[in-house]
Amino acid sequence: MPDCPRCSLKLQTEVYEENDVLFCTNCWGHWVSFPAFAAILQNEVYSFSKSDTESVLRKWAGQEGGSDLTSVIRCPDCDQEMRQMNFADDCPVLVDRCDDHGVWLDCAEIKEIQVFLDALRQT
C-alpha cells in the first residue's frame, strides 16, 4: 500500500460510491485512479443535502481562490511531482494530478467537486 503524499502514513483501501479509492486516516485525503474518479463524477445516484451544498458554497464565497494546501506533493504510485490545477475553469477546487496515475484530493475536495457538478447539472 502506498503512503499518503501529505502525511507519509500508509493509505487504506476504502469504497467510495462503489469505487475503490485509497484514503488517509490522518488527513482524510483520497488517492483516486482516473477510472474511479470518472465513475465517481458521473454517478448521479448520490446527492448532497441543501445544507451540504450551502456549506460548500459559503466556503467558496469566503475564498479568494483555491485551497490553502499549495505545497507540491508526489504521486503515491510513481513518486513524480504532481501538478496542482483547478478541477475546472469555474471551480475553485485545486486537485493534485499525476498524468499517469490519478488525482490526490485533500480533505473534503471530493465532496466539493461533486457539489460543483451537481450545481452544473441543475442549471
N, C-alpha and C positions, 0 to 999 in steps of 0.2 A: 504494500500500500504506500503511495507517495506521501510526502509531507506537505503540510499547509504552507503556501508561499508567504503568508503573513506571520504565522506563529511558529513554524517549523515543527509542529506536532503532527503525528500520523493522522491522515484523513480517514474518515469512517464511511462505509457504504451506507447510503440512505435511498429510499424510494421517495421521489418527489413527483407527484402527479403521474404515477405509474411509470416513471423513468428512473433508472439507476443513475445516481449522482454521487459525488464524494462530498462529504460535509466535515467541517472543522467544529468540534465540540467546544472549542475555546472562543474563537472569534465569530463563529456562526456563518462563515463564508462557504460558498459552494463552488466546486470544480465540476464543470459540466461539459461533456463532449458535444461536438457540433450536432450530431444526430439527436441526442437527448434534448439539447437546447431548442432545436427546431420543433421537436414534438411538444415540448412544454409550451412554447409560444403559440403553437397552432391549436392547443387544447382550449376549447370553449366550454367544457363541462363544468369546470370550477369557476366561480366568480367571487368577487370580494364584496363585502357589505358596503353600504353607503358610507359608514363611519371609517372603514379602512381606506376607501378611496379619498375621502375628505382629508384624512390624516396625511396621506402621501402628498396631496395637492398643497396642503398648508406647508409641509416641509419644503416643497419645491418653491413655493412663493417666498419663503424666507431665505433662499439661497441666491447667491449671485451666479451660480453655475457649478454643477458637478459635485462630486464627492470631495471630502477633505483628505481622503487616503490617496495621495498623489505619488507616493514613492514607487519606484519601479520594482516590479516583482518578477520572479522567474517561473516559467512553466513547470508544474509538478511532474510532467512526463519527460520533457527533454532538457530542462534546465536553461533554456534560452530566455532572454528578456522578453517580456510580453509588452505589447503596445497598449497604451491606455487610450480609449476613444469613447465618444458618446455612442450610446446604443443606436440612436437615430438622430437625425438633424434637429428635431424639435424636442428631443428627450434629454433632460439634464443628467440622466444616469450615465456614469462613466463605468465602462467594463474594461477588464484587462484581458487581452486576446492573444493567444498563441495561434498563428495562422495554420499550424499543422495539427493542433490537438483540441482546442476548445476555449472556453472562457472562464475566468475567475470572477465570481460575483460576491462582493463583500456583503456583510450583514444587511438583509432586507432588500438588496438590489433586485433579486429575482422577483419579489413581490412588486416592487416599484415599476419594473418593466411590464409586468402583467397588467398593472393598473393603467399604465400608459396605453397599452394595446387595447384594453377594454374601453377606454375613453375614445380611442380612434374608431372602434367598431360601432360605438353608439352615435357617432356624428354622421 
